[in-house]
C-alpha cells in the first residue's frame, strides 16, 4: 500500500522535485532545478540536505551506483549525493543509464534520437 509522506525538511526547503533515484543505499531527490539534492538513508522517513550540486536545470539519473545530474552545458556525478564532481564535457543532456560493461544510453523527451556511449561516457 502506498503511504503519503510528509517530510518536513523537503516541505520547508524544496519548492518541487524534478527527479528521484535510489542506489539501494540512498534515495536521492533533486529539487525543481537540480541545483540541490536531498538524501534519505531510511526509505524516505528522514531527509538530509540540501546538498548543492553546482548545476541547474539538470536531469537526475542513476548510473551504476552513482548519482548523475546532466544539463545542456555541464554534468556532475556523486557517489554519496553530498560531494559532486564534474563529468567530461560533451555529455548529452537527458536521462542516462548504465548498460552492459561501460555502455551508457541517453534519452531526452525533446530529442528524437537515443544516444549511446561505449566508453563509459569518457568521450
Buried (B, 14 or more C-beta within 10 A) or exposed (E): EEEEEEBEBBEEBBEEBBBBBBBEEBBBBBBBBBBBBBBBEEEBEEBBBBBEBEBBBBBBBBBBEBBBBBBEEBBBBBBBBBEBEEBEEEBBBBBBBBEEEEBBBBBBEEEEEEBEBEEBBEE
